[in-house]
Amino acid sequence: MDSKFKNAPCLECKILPICNGSCSQNAVENLGTEFCVHDFDEAKKLEVVRNKFLNTIS
């Protein structure tokens, strides 16, 4: 768990509470590099928020 919360882009991301910083496997595979499971794409991040909202209300 520790490794996934050392990725600077995740720590600064507005959807971290929803995304939870990806999985530990992604963090280990990308150790030493900054990465985003949403490809740093704000539209993809908004889609994650939208889907979470829709799943919550349904």
Secondary structure as UniProt FT lines:
FT   HELIX           3..6
FT   HELIX           8..11
FT   TURN            14..15
FT   HELIX           16..19
FT   TURN            20..21
FT   HELIX           24..29
FT   TURN            30..32
FT   TURN            37..40
FT   HELIX           42..57
//
